[in-house]
């Protein structure tokens, strides 16, 4: 794979006609090392955030040896690109055939579930398995997160006690897990969820072996500057100290966005301009899915020119009116057709959301060795400067 010092050098050399996904393995390695050194437990990378083989390898090299998979396809990817890693099959609702294959062919022993009907699947397909770690997914609030994940999965307070008791009788190790929502903007989100989980465990009267606080750890985007990750870790550790569990219970987390966001960007070409709207060659059905459907404001820079800036909205390349990213995105006032724009912090839910709609969705790929637009992995003066740059 071709490699460049930065995005400007890339467009000067290649003048690409297709969008370019820019890999930064050194940033994935940095994020992995940070979590491994500071989080007080096991770190499972949530593969759904970005399943690129190069990223799995970079995270594995950085010390991530546990992975959260939601499908057999993700399990196979981890086995191929992170040999020897521990895998949890953490989708709470699975086909029986998938449970059996994960256990028999891929060595998976960790599963999540959120209902008695799901527990019955294990009784049917793995009646003699006595080496299972089963994590009961609890429903928790997502009020402090930018994207709610609290309605589709999770046992409620009316059913969690019985489920915990029955899983305790079936599993070698019993865990609880939850998800506070994607891009949680305050450590208090984890305190609320942990308090709710503690009530469930006490109500059930069970001994817990695993406490999995899930994902939700944030990245930095324009208009979203969260506290330091250390503050999240400290809040979780403080709650874990008094959590009702076995003395040797393990603490787990499942970051996706926080480990992958910095590690990739996308370079697009401006195909036309109408007033304060730019038509670009990627969009809602590509790596800019979140910008279109969730109103995400990615950091952006014009690689072709600088100067005084104004706000722009963007349209993607397809015929669909929904292929629109309202932003606002700050770019030079004289941005025009033929210019190149780089959007940063695309490593999470960029590549993984790409489709082939209308014949688009084909990318060049290249490696870059520079630093991200802004990051929670900066410290001290670097972090302050990065935050000030993004809040104008």
N, C-alpha and C positions, 0 to 999 in steps of 0.2 A: 504494500500500500504506500502511495506517495505521501510524503510528509513535508509540512511547511512550518515556518516560525510563527506565522499568524495568518489571519483571514485575508488581509490586504495583499500579502505576498501570494497567497493562493489565487486570488482573482487576477492578479497581474500576470501570473504564469499561465493559467488555464483558460481564463475568460469563459467560464462554463455556461452552457445553455440550459443545463438541467440544474435543479437544486442540489446542493452539496451538504451531506451530513458530515460534520466535522468531529472526529473522535479526539478525546483528550484522556488517554489511559492514566496519565500521571495524576489527574484530578480524582479519578475513581480510586486509585491506589491511596491517595491522601485521605479521602473520606473513609475508606475501609480501615485504615490505620487509626484514624481518630476515634471511630466507634469502638474498635477493638481495645484501644488503650483506656477509654474513658467510661464506656457503658459498663455497669457492674453486673454483667451476666453474658449470656450467649446472644450473638447477633445473627439473625436470619435475614438474608437479603430477600425482599419480596420481588420475585422474578418478573411479575406482571408489569412493573414500572418500566423496565427495559430489558428484554431478553437477548440482546445482541451477544453473540459468543465472545467477542473481544472484551465486552464489559464484564461478563461472568468471569473470564480469565483474569482480568485486571483486579477485580474485587477479591478473587481467590488468592491471588499473589499478595494482595494487601492484608491478608489475614482472615477474610470471611470464609469460614468453613461450615456454615449452616445456611440453608436456603429454604425459603417459603415458596412452594409451588402450588399452583391452583389447577393443574391439569397434567395428564400423562406427557403431553408434549413438553411442558416445562421441566418435568422430572427428567426426561431423556436429555434435554439440553444441559441440565446441570451435571448429569452423569458423564456427558461427553466432554465438558469444558471445565469442570471442577472435580476431578477425580478424588474419590475418598470423602467427599463432603457429606454431611448429614442433611437429609431432606425431610421436611415436613409437608404432608399433603393437606394444606390448610383450607381448602374450599369446604365449607360446612355441609354441602349437599353433593354427593358423588354417586355415580353409577356403580352398581355392585361389581361389574367387570373391571372398572378402573381401580377399585379398592384391591381386588384380587391381584391384578397385574402389578400394581405398585408394590404390594407386599412380596409377591413371589418372584417377580422378575427384576425389580429395581431396588430391593432391600429397604423399602420405606417401612418404618415402624411408628412414625408419628402422624397422627391424623386429628383433624378437628371435626366436631359435629355439634348440632344445636337442637336435636329432638330425639325422642325415643324411637321414632320410625327410622332415623338414621342409625341409631345404635343397633337396631334389629338387623341391618344389613351386615354388620360385622359378625353377628351371631350366625347368619346364614352362610356367608362366604369364607369366614375364618373362624370356625367354631372351636378349633383347637389351639389357636394362637394365644400364647400367654406372655408375649413380650411386647404388648402394645402400650404406647403412650397416647392416651386419648384426651384431647383438650376440649372442654365444653365452651362453646362460643356463647357469650352473654350479650344481650342487647344493652347498649349504653348510648348516652346522648352524644350528639355531634355539634352542639351549639357553638363551640369555640373553634371549629374547623371551617375551612373554606368550602369543603365538599363533604356532605353528609354521607355516612356509610352505616346509619343506624336503623334503617327500616327493612332491609331485605333479609338479613340474617341475625341470629341471636336469640337465645332462650330468654323469655320474659320472667319477671319476678313471680309470676303465678305458676311457672313450670320448672324453674331452674333447680329447686331443691331436690325434687324427685329425680330429675335427670342426673344431677351430680351423684346422688346416692347409687343409682343403678350403674352408672359408668364406673364409680369406685369399685363396685363388686366385680366388674368385668375386666378392667384394665390393670396392667402391672403398675403403671404410673398414671395418676390423675392430674390433669391440668385444667386451668381456666384460661380463656383468651377473650379478647375483645378488640374493637377498633374504634378509636375516638373520632375518626374522620380524617380525610386527607388534608394536609397543610393546617395542622392545629397551631393556632397562633399564640397559645399560652400554655405553660406547664400545668396550669390549674385543670386543664382538660383531663390529664392523667389522674390527678387526685380524685376528681369526681368519679371517674370510671373505677378506680381502685377501691374507693369507698363502697361503691355499688357491688363490686365483686366480693369484697369482704363480707358484706351482709349476706350474700348468697351462700358463701361457704359456711358461715356460722349457722344460717338457717338449716342447711343440709346436715350439719354436724359431721363433716368429712375431713379427712386429713389430705392436704394438697401437696403434690410433689412438684408441680410446675406452675409458675405464674407468668403468663405471656401477655405483655402489655401491647402487643401488636405494632401497628405503624402509626402514621400521623406526624412523624417528625418532619419539620418544615425545611424549605429552602428559601433563598432570598429572591424576590421578584419586585419590580417597581410597584410601590404602594403596599408591599407586604414585607416589612422588615421585622422578623420575629426576634424574641430574646435568644441568647446564646443557647446552644444545645446542652451545655453543661448545666444550665438551670433546669432543663427537662430531666436530665439524668439525676440531678440531686433530688428533685421532687419525687421521682419514681423510687429512688433508693430509700428515701425517708419513709415513704409509705410501706415499702417492702419489709422494713425492719419490724413493723408491728403487725404484718399481715398474718392471718391465721393459717399457718402451713407447717409442714414438717421442718425440723431443724436443718435438714440438708436440702430443702427445696431449692429448685433452680429458678432464676429470673431470666426471661427471654424477651427479646423485642424483634420486630419485623420491619425495619425501615426499607422503604423503596425509593421514594422521592429524594430523601436526604442523602442517600448513597449515590444516586445516579444523576441528579439534576445538573450539577456543574459540568459533567463529563462530556456533554455533547452540545453542539449548536448547529444551526442550519443557515446556509447562505442561499438567498433567493435573488432572482433578477427581476427588475421592474419592467413589465411589458407595456405599460401605458400609464398615463396620468390624466385624471379629470378633476380639476379643482384640488380639493384636499383629499382625494381618494387615489390610491395607487393600486394598480393591477399587477399582481406578482405571480410567479410560477409555482407557488405552493400555498396550501390553505387548509380549509376546514376538513377536507378529506385526506389530508396529509399530516405532516408533522406539526402543523399549527392548529390541530383539532381543539385543544383547550382554549386557545385564543378566540376561536369562533364560538364554541358551544358553552364555555364557562366564563367568557369575558376576561381570560387571563391576559395580563399585560407583560409580555416578555421584554427584557432589555434589548434595545435595537441600536445598531449603528450603520450609517451609510459608509460603505467602504470605498466609494468613488469620489466623494466630496465632503466638505465640512462646512462650518460657518453657522450663522444664525439659524435657529430651528423653529419649527411650528409643529402642530399636531396633525397627524394623518390617520385616516381609516384605510383598511386594506380589503381588497377583493382577491380571492384565489382564482385559479385557472379554469375551474369547471363552469358549466352552464347554470349551475344551481344558485338561486338568490341567497340561499343559506350559506354559501361559501363566502362569508364576510367576517372580518376581524375588526371590530369597531375601535379597539384600543382604548384611549388614544396612544399613538406611538409618536415619539418625538424624533424628528428627522430634519435635515436641512431644508430650508424653504425652497431651494432650487432643485430638489430631488426630481429626477426626470427619467424617462424611458432609457433603458440601457444601464442604469445604475445597479449596483449590487448592495444588498442589505444583509447584515448578519443579525440573527436573533439568537440570544444566548439563553442559557439555563433550559435547554431543550432535551436534556438527557432523560428526564422523567416524562413518560406519557407523550413523547413526540414520535419517535420511531415506532413504538408499539401500537399507535393508532392509525398508521398509514394504510390506505386502501388503494385500489386501482381504479376508482370511479372516473369515468370519462376518459380513460386511457392515461391518466396521470398517476403519480406515485412511484416513479422511477428516479433514483438518486445516484449521483456520484458519491464516493466516499473518500475522505482524506484524513490524515492525522495532523493535528496542530499541537505545538509545544508551549503555547502561551498560557496566561492566567485567565480565569473567568471574569465576566463583567463585575460580579460581586459574589460573595460567598460567606457562609457561616464558618468556614474553615480559615478565614483570615482572623488575625488577632490584633488587639491593641489599635495602634494608629491606622493600620491598613483597613481594619473593619470600619472605623469611624469615617475615613475618607470615602470608602465604598458606599456607605449608607448615605452620606451627604450628596454624593454624585447622583444617587438614584431618587432622591426626594427633592426634586426641583419644582 
